[in-house]
């Protein structure tokens, strides 16, 4: 017997899976579309209410839930679709184009048409300051000029900024002062590079700060939304990219990129070991992305990772993510079908989901008989109780 309900939730871009342990020890599971505004506001809370025997709009009473542990692809999909918060990058004067120049890495060395991913920041502010490699201040931070520039950026509608100065890993004084100035100017999200990635090397440290600044607002909005719907005595934790759990209030954008995939890798390893296997390959195909991983008796971790062309330097499990999943939209170029990288998500979802969505990989597999409608959850249509629609796909 346990003191209350325990919930483990994997919120993907298309489907959300909920596993619950009742106080008497029973394990129950359910599956819902991640977005279904006609039925509910949030799929994780809807799944919890469903398993507790409540309606979608009932308040969850206190004393029922012991813990809720979640993995989410909110950060992953925000990065893949470039739908994060617009960011102002504040950096040392003369280094405004450092991220655009990058480190000269060429993934395809013989390519003549070089296509780099679009930067995650929308504007740059150059601050008059300089600290040398020993941490000695060569030029004090010009606070008055920076205040004017930040005020202008805030007036233009920006609410998130990433602050990255040369050698701040050695001496963060200027970044801390600029952060206080940004907060006083009205910025809501402030990511300091010496805190997001406190290591030498300016470019990856700055890239990580920008990524954290653009992802943290949508991630924080989601965690607050979930926490607000739960009773105050329910312990809410989120899976981080490094495979560890953290309290909802401490969940940040930089730690969210592999939140969902990390949980899948750990689950695969535990199940594989229980079955007597120590060498495993994980293939986790969702609606928006596909995650591939390796387990050889211990978890592989990396400090420097690229996802969708963007580098992030924080401890992460070794999961490779590509923007291809069951919801990847098919388009015809006159000769052949192409898949992705855009995804139909869960709303409208694939054509077979009964919301007028486009043709996707899921629909192709349904038409070819690789997906059996009778084995798929009947959670589609206006009432959320219909099976997959093969006729719509054929048409």
ROSE-545131 format. One record per residue (C-alpha): residue number from 1; x, y, z. Coordinates in Angstrom, 1 decimal, always signed. Example, Ala and Ser with C-alpha at 12.3 -4.5 7.8 and 13.67 -1.06 7.14 Angstrom:
<atoms>
<1,<+12.3,-4.5,+7.8>>
<2,<+13.7,-1.1,+7.1>>
</atoms>
This chain:
<atoms>
<1,<+0.0,+0.0,+0.0>>
<2,<+1.1,+3.6,-0.8>>
<3,<-0.1,+6.8,+0.7>>
<4,<-1.6,+8.2,-2.5>>
<5,<-1.8,+8.0,-6.3>>
<6,<+1.5,+8.1,-8.2>>
<7,<+1.6,+9.2,-11.8>>
<8,<+4.3,+8.9,-14.4>>
<9,<+3.6,+10.9,-17.6>>
<10,<+5.3,+11.2,-21.0>>
<11,<+4.0,+14.2,-22.8>>
<12,<+5.0,+14.0,-26.4>>
<13,<+4.2,+16.3,-29.3>>
<14,<+1.3,+14.1,-30.6>>
<15,<+0.4,+11.6,-27.8>>
<16,<+0.6,+11.7,-24.0>>
<17,<+1.0,+8.5,-22.1>>
<18,<+0.0,+8.3,-18.4>>
<19,<+0.8,+5.4,-16.1>>
<20,<-0.7,+5.4,-12.6>>
<21,<-0.2,+3.4,-9.5>>
<22,<-3.3,+3.4,-7.3>>
<23,<-3.0,+3.3,-3.5>>
<24,<-3.8,-0.4,-3.5>>
<25,<-0.9,-1.1,-5.9>>
<26,<-2.8,-1.5,-9.1>>
<27,<-1.1,-0.2,-12.3>>
<28,<-3.4,+1.6,-14.8>>
<29,<-2.5,+3.4,-18.0>>
<30,<-4.2,+5.6,-20.6>>
<31,<-3.3,+7.5,-23.8>>
<32,<-4.6,+10.9,-24.9>>
<33,<-3.8,+13.3,-27.7>>
<34,<-1.4,+16.0,-26.5>>
<35,<-3.6,+18.7,-27.8>>
<36,<-7.4,+18.4,-27.8>>
<37,<-8.8,+21.8,-26.8>>
<38,<-12.4,+20.7,-27.6>>
<39,<-12.1,+18.2,-24.7>>
<40,<-9.5,+19.6,-22.2>>
<41,<-7.0,+22.4,-21.6>>
<42,<-4.0,+20.2,-20.7>>
<43,<-3.6,+16.5,-21.6>>
<44,<-1.5,+15.6,-18.6>>
<45,<-4.0,+16.9,-16.1>>
<46,<-6.9,+15.4,-18.2>>
<47,<-5.2,+12.0,-18.0>>
<48,<-4.8,+12.3,-14.2>>
<49,<-8.5,+13.3,-13.8>>
<50,<-9.6,+10.5,-16.0>>
<51,<-7.7,+7.9,-14.0>>
<52,<-9.0,+9.4,-10.8>>
<53,<-12.6,+9.0,-12.0>>
<54,<-13.1,+12.8,-12.3>>
<55,<-14.5,+14.8,-15.2>>
<56,<-12.1,+17.0,-17.3>>
<57,<-13.3,+20.2,-15.5>>
<58,<-13.4,+18.9,-11.9>>
<59,<-10.8,+20.2,-9.4>>
<60,<-8.5,+17.5,-8.1>>
<61,<-9.0,+17.2,-4.3>>
<62,<-6.1,+17.5,-1.9>>
<63,<-4.8,+14.3,-0.3>>
<64,<-5.3,+12.1,-3.3>>
<65,<-2.0,+12.4,-5.2>>
<66,<+1.4,+11.5,-3.7>>
<67,<+3.7,+12.4,-6.7>>
<68,<+3.7,+13.3,-10.4>>
<69,<+6.8,+12.7,-12.5>>
<70,<+6.8,+14.0,-16.1>>
<71,<+8.9,+13.8,-19.2>>
<72,<+8.0,+16.3,-21.8>>
<73,<+9.0,+17.2,-25.4>>
<74,<+7.8,+20.8,-25.0>>
<75,<+11.4,+22.1,-25.1>>
<76,<+12.4,+19.6,-27.8>>
<77,<+9.6,+20.5,-30.2>>
<78,<+9.9,+24.2,-29.5>>
<79,<+13.6,+24.0,-30.6>>
<80,<+12.8,+21.8,-33.7>>
<81,<+10.0,+24.2,-34.9>>
<82,<+11.9,+27.4,-33.9>>
<83,<+8.8,+28.6,-32.0>>
<84,<+10.6,+29.8,-28.8>>
<85,<+10.6,+33.2,-27.3>>
<86,<+12.3,+36.0,-29.4>>
<87,<+15.7,+36.7,-27.8>>
<88,<+18.0,+39.6,-27.6>>
<89,<+21.7,+38.6,-27.3>>
<90,<+23.8,+40.9,-25.2>>
<91,<+27.5,+40.4,-25.8>>
<92,<+30.9,+42.1,-25.7>>
<93,<+31.3,+44.9,-28.3>>
<94,<+32.9,+43.6,-31.5>>
<95,<+31.5,+40.1,-31.1>>
<96,<+27.9,+40.6,-32.4>>
<97,<+28.5,+38.1,-35.3>>
<98,<+30.4,+35.5,-33.3>>
<99,<+27.6,+33.0,-33.4>>
<100,<+26.9,+33.6,-37.0>>
<101,<+30.6,+32.9,-37.8>>
<102,<+30.6,+29.9,-35.5>>
<103,<+33.5,+27.6,-35.2>>
<104,<+33.9,+26.9,-39.0>>
<105,<+32.6,+23.4,-38.5>>
<106,<+31.3,+21.9,-41.8>>
<107,<+29.2,+18.7,-41.2>>
<108,<+29.2,+18.1,-45.0>>
<109,<+32.7,+19.1,-46.0>>
<110,<+32.1,+18.7,-49.8>>
<111,<+28.8,+20.6,-49.9>>
<112,<+28.9,+23.6,-52.2>>
<113,<+25.5,+25.0,-51.0>>
<114,<+26.1,+25.5,-47.2>>
<115,<+22.8,+25.8,-45.3>>
<116,<+23.2,+26.9,-41.7>>
<117,<+20.3,+26.8,-39.2>>
<118,<+18.7,+30.1,-38.6>>
<119,<+20.0,+31.8,-35.4>>
<120,<+17.9,+31.4,-32.2>>
<121,<+18.3,+35.1,-31.3>>
<122,<+16.4,+37.9,-33.1>>
<123,<+18.6,+40.9,-32.2>>
<124,<+22.0,+41.8,-30.7>>
<125,<+23.1,+44.4,-28.2>>
<126,<+26.8,+45.2,-27.9>>
<127,<+28.0,+46.2,-24.5>>
<128,<+31.2,+48.2,-24.0>>
<129,<+33.1,+46.0,-21.6>>
<130,<+36.1,+43.8,-21.6>>
<131,<+37.6,+41.2,-19.2>>
<132,<+40.8,+39.3,-20.1>>
<133,<+41.5,+35.6,-19.8>>
<134,<+42.8,+36.1,-16.3>>
<135,<+39.6,+37.7,-15.2>>
<136,<+41.1,+41.1,-14.9>>
<137,<+38.8,+44.0,-16.0>>
<138,<+40.3,+45.8,-19.0>>
<139,<+37.3,+48.0,-19.7>>
<140,<+34.5,+48.6,-17.1>>
<141,<+31.0,+47.9,-18.2>>
<142,<+29.3,+51.0,-19.6>>
<143,<+26.0,+50.7,-17.6>>
<144,<+24.4,+53.9,-18.9>>
<145,<+24.8,+52.9,-22.6>>
<146,<+23.6,+49.3,-21.9>>
<147,<+20.6,+50.6,-20.0>>
<148,<+19.6,+52.7,-23.1>>
<149,<+20.0,+49.8,-25.5>>
<150,<+18.1,+47.4,-23.2>>
<151,<+15.3,+50.0,-22.8>>
<152,<+15.1,+50.3,-26.6>>
<153,<+14.9,+46.5,-27.0>>
<154,<+12.3,+46.2,-24.3>>
<155,<+10.2,+48.9,-26.1>>
<156,<+10.4,+46.8,-29.3>>
<157,<+8.6,+43.9,-27.4>>
<158,<+11.5,+41.7,-26.4>>
<159,<+11.1,+40.0,-23.0>>
<160,<+13.9,+37.5,-23.1>>
<161,<+17.6,+38.1,-23.3>>
<162,<+20.8,+36.1,-23.2>>
<163,<+23.9,+37.7,-21.8>>
<164,<+27.3,+36.4,-22.8>>
<165,<+30.6,+38.3,-22.3>>
<166,<+34.1,+37.2,-23.1>>
<167,<+35.8,+35.3,-20.2>>
<168,<+32.8,+35.6,-17.9>>
<169,<+33.5,+32.0,-16.8>>
<170,<+36.6,+33.4,-15.1>>
<171,<+35.0,+36.6,-13.8>>
<172,<+31.2,+36.9,-14.0>>
<173,<+31.0,+40.4,-12.5>>
<174,<+29.9,+42.2,-15.7>>
<175,<+27.4,+39.5,-16.6>>
<176,<+25.8,+39.8,-13.2>>
<177,<+25.6,+43.6,-13.4>>
<178,<+24.1,+43.4,-16.9>>
<179,<+21.6,+40.8,-15.6>>
<180,<+20.5,+43.1,-12.9>>
<181,<+20.1,+45.9,-15.4>>
<182,<+18.1,+43.7,-17.7>>
<183,<+15.8,+42.8,-14.8>>
<184,<+15.3,+46.4,-13.9>>
<185,<+14.6,+47.3,-17.5>>
<186,<+11.7,+44.8,-17.5>>
<187,<+13.0,+41.6,-19.1>>
<188,<+11.3,+38.5,-17.8>>
<189,<+13.8,+35.8,-18.9>>
<190,<+17.5,+36.5,-18.4>>
<191,<+20.0,+33.7,-19.1>>
<192,<+23.6,+34.4,-18.1>>
<193,<+26.2,+32.3,-19.9>>
<194,<+28.4,+31.7,-16.9>>
<195,<+25.4,+30.1,-15.2>>
<196,<+24.0,+28.1,-18.1>>
<197,<+27.4,+26.7,-19.1>>
<198,<+30.2,+27.8,-16.7>>
<199,<+33.0,+26.7,-19.0>>
<200,<+35.7,+28.2,-21.2>>
<201,<+35.0,+28.7,-25.0>>
<202,<+32.9,+31.7,-25.9>>
<203,<+30.9,+30.4,-28.8>>
<204,<+29.4,+27.2,-27.2>>
<205,<+28.8,+29.0,-23.9>>
<206,<+26.9,+31.8,-25.8>>
<207,<+24.9,+29.3,-27.9>>
<208,<+23.8,+27.5,-24.7>>
<209,<+22.7,+30.8,-23.1>>
<210,<+20.7,+31.8,-26.2>>
<211,<+19.1,+28.4,-26.3>>
<212,<+18.2,+28.6,-22.6>>
<213,<+16.7,+32.1,-23.1>>
<214,<+14.4,+31.1,-26.0>>
<215,<+13.2,+27.7,-24.5>>
<216,<+12.8,+28.7,-20.8>>
<217,<+9.7,+30.9,-21.2>>
<218,<+7.5,+28.2,-22.9>>
<219,<+8.9,+25.5,-20.7>>
<220,<+8.1,+27.6,-17.6>>
<221,<+4.6,+28.4,-18.8>>
<222,<+3.9,+24.8,-19.2>>
<223,<+5.3,+23.7,-15.8>>
<224,<+3.3,+26.5,-14.1>>
<225,<+0.2,+25.4,-16.0>>
<226,<+0.5,+21.8,-14.7>>
<227,<+1.4,+22.9,-11.2>>
<228,<-1.6,+25.2,-10.9>>
<229,<-4.0,+22.4,-11.8>>
<230,<-2.6,+20.0,-9.1>>
<231,<-3.3,+20.2,-5.4>>
<232,<-0.5,+21.9,-3.4>>
<233,<+0.4,+18.7,-1.6>>
<234,<+1.2,+16.8,-4.9>>
<235,<+4.9,+16.5,-5.5>>
<236,<+5.6,+17.5,-9.1>>
<237,<+9.0,+16.7,-10.8>>
<238,<+10.3,+16.9,-14.4>>
<239,<+12.8,+14.7,-16.2>>
<240,<+15.9,+16.5,-17.3>>
<241,<+18.1,+15.9,-20.3>>
<242,<+20.8,+14.3,-18.0>>
<243,<+18.3,+11.6,-16.9>>
<244,<+17.7,+13.1,-13.4>>
<245,<+14.5,+14.5,-12.0>>
<246,<+14.1,+18.1,-10.6>>
<247,<+11.4,+20.1,-9.0>>
<248,<+9.0,+21.9,-11.4>>
<249,<+10.3,+25.3,-10.2>>
<250,<+13.9,+24.4,-11.1>>
<251,<+13.1,+23.0,-14.6>>
<252,<+14.9,+25.2,-17.2>>
<253,<+15.0,+25.4,-21.0>>
<254,<+18.6,+24.2,-21.3>>
<255,<+17.7,+21.0,-19.3>>
<256,<+14.5,+20.3,-21.2>>
<257,<+15.7,+19.5,-24.7>>
<258,<+15.9,+15.7,-24.1>>
<259,<+13.4,+15.5,-21.2>>
<260,<+11.1,+13.0,-23.0>>
<261,<+13.7,+11.0,-24.8>>
<262,<+15.8,+10.7,-21.7>>
<263,<+12.9,+9.0,-19.9>>
<264,<+12.6,+6.6,-22.8>>
<265,<+16.2,+5.7,-22.7>>
<266,<+16.2,+5.0,-19.0>>
<267,<+13.0,+3.0,-19.3>>
<268,<+14.5,+0.9,-22.1>>
<269,<+17.6,+0.2,-20.0>>
<270,<+15.7,-0.9,-17.0>>
<271,<+13.4,-3.2,-18.9>>
<272,<+16.3,-4.6,-20.9>>
<273,<+18.3,-5.4,-17.8>>
<274,<+15.3,-7.0,-16.1>>
<275,<+15.0,-9.2,-19.2>>
<276,<+18.7,-10.1,-19.0>>
<277,<+20.1,-7.8,-21.7>>
<278,<+22.9,-5.3,-21.2>>
<279,<+23.5,-4.2,-24.9>>
<280,<+20.5,-2.3,-26.3>>
<281,<+19.6,+0.1,-29.1>>
<282,<+16.7,+2.4,-28.5>>
<283,<+14.5,+3.6,-31.4>>
<284,<+11.7,+5.9,-30.1>>
<285,<+9.6,+7.2,-33.0>>
<286,<+7.0,+9.8,-31.9>>
<287,<+4.8,+12.1,-33.9>>
<288,<+7.3,+15.0,-34.3>>
<289,<+10.7,+13.5,-33.8>>
<290,<+12.6,+10.2,-33.7>>
<291,<+15.1,+9.4,-31.0>>
<292,<+17.9,+6.8,-31.2>>
<293,<+20.1,+5.8,-28.3>>
<294,<+22.6,+3.1,-27.2>>
<295,<+22.9,+1.3,-23.8>>
<296,<+25.9,-1.0,-23.2>>
<297,<+25.6,-1.6,-19.5>>
<298,<+26.0,+2.1,-18.6>>
<299,<+24.5,+5.3,-19.8>>
<300,<+26.4,+7.3,-22.4>>
<301,<+26.5,+11.0,-21.6>>
<302,<+27.9,+14.0,-23.6>>
<303,<+28.6,+17.6,-22.6>>
<304,<+28.6,+19.1,-26.2>>
<305,<+25.5,+18.1,-28.2>>
<306,<+23.9,+19.4,-31.5>>
<307,<+20.2,+19.2,-31.9>>
<308,<+18.6,+20.4,-35.1>>
<309,<+21.9,+22.1,-35.9>>
<310,<+22.1,+24.0,-32.6>>
<311,<+24.8,+23.3,-30.1>>
<312,<+24.0,+23.0,-26.4>>
<313,<+26.7,+22.4,-23.8>>
<314,<+25.2,+20.9,-20.7>>
<315,<+25.3,+17.3,-19.4>>
<316,<+22.9,+15.2,-21.5>>
<317,<+22.2,+11.5,-22.1>>
<318,<+23.5,+10.2,-25.5>>
<319,<+20.3,+10.5,-27.5>>
<320,<+20.3,+11.4,-31.2>>
<321,<+17.1,+13.3,-32.3>>
<322,<+16.0,+13.9,-35.8>>
<323,<+12.9,+15.9,-36.9>>
<324,<+11.1,+12.9,-38.4>>
<325,<+8.1,+11.1,-36.9>>
<326,<+4.7,+9.6,-37.5>>
<327,<+3.3,+13.1,-37.9>>
<328,<+5.8,+14.2,-40.5>>
<329,<+3.9,+15.8,-43.3>>
<330,<+4.1,+14.3,-46.8>>
<331,<+4.3,+16.5,-49.9>>
<332,<+4.6,+15.6,-53.5>>
<333,<+7.1,+17.3,-55.8>>
<334,<+5.8,+15.9,-59.0>>
<335,<+7.9,+12.8,-58.9>>
<336,<+8.0,+11.5,-55.4>>
<337,<+6.7,+11.9,-51.9>>
<338,<+8.8,+13.7,-49.3>>
<339,<+8.4,+13.4,-45.6>>
<340,<+8.9,+16.3,-43.1>>
<341,<+10.5,+18.1,-41.5>>
<342,<+7.2,+19.9,-40.6>>
<343,<+4.9,+17.9,-38.4>>
<344,<+1.1,+17.8,-38.1>>
<345,<+1.4,+17.4,-34.3>>
<346,<-1.7,+16.3,-32.5>>
<347,<-3.8,+19.2,-33.8>>
<348,<-4.9,+18.9,-36.5>>
<349,<-2.7,+15.8,-36.6>>
<350,<-2.6,+13.3,-39.5>>
<351,<-5.5,+13.0,-41.9>>
<352,<-6.7,+9.9,-40.2>>
<353,<-7.1,+11.7,-36.8>>
<354,<-10.5,+13.2,-38.0>>
<355,<-9.5,+16.9,-37.7>>
<356,<-8.9,+17.6,-41.4>>
<357,<-5.1,+17.3,-41.1>>
<358,<-2.6,+16.7,-43.9>>
<359,<-1.2,+13.4,-45.1>>
<360,<+1.6,+12.1,-42.9>>
<361,<+3.8,+9.1,-42.4>>
<362,<+1.2,+7.7,-40.1>>
<363,<-1.4,+7.9,-42.8>>
<364,<+0.8,+6.1,-45.3>>
<365,<+1.5,+3.3,-42.9>>
<366,<-2.3,+3.0,-42.2>>
<367,<-3.1,+2.8,-45.8>>
<368,<-0.4,+0.1,-46.4>>
<369,<-1.8,-2.0,-43.5>>
<370,<+1.2,-1.5,-41.2>>
<371,<-1.0,+0.2,-38.6>>
<372,<-4.1,-1.7,-37.4>>
<373,<-6.9,+0.7,-36.5>>
<374,<-8.4,-1.8,-34.1>>
<375,<-5.1,-1.7,-32.1>>
<376,<-5.0,+2.1,-32.0>>
<377,<-6.6,+4.0,-29.2>>
<378,<-10.1,+5.4,-30.1>>
<379,<-9.4,+9.0,-29.0>>
<380,<-10.2,+11.0,-32.2>>
<381,<-13.0,+13.1,-33.6>>
<382,<-15.0,+15.9,-32.0>>
<383,<-16.1,+13.6,-29.1>>
<384,<-12.6,+12.1,-28.6>>
<385,<-13.9,+8.5,-29.0>>
<386,<-13.6,+7.7,-32.7>>
<387,<-11.0,+5.3,-34.3>>
<388,<-8.5,+6.1,-37.0>>
<389,<-10.2,+7.2,-40.3>>
<390,<-8.8,+5.0,-43.1>>
<391,<-11.4,+6.3,-45.6>>
<392,<-10.1,+9.9,-45.3>>
<393,<-6.6,+8.7,-46.0>>
<394,<-7.7,+6.8,-49.1>>
<395,<-9.6,+9.7,-50.4>>
</atoms>
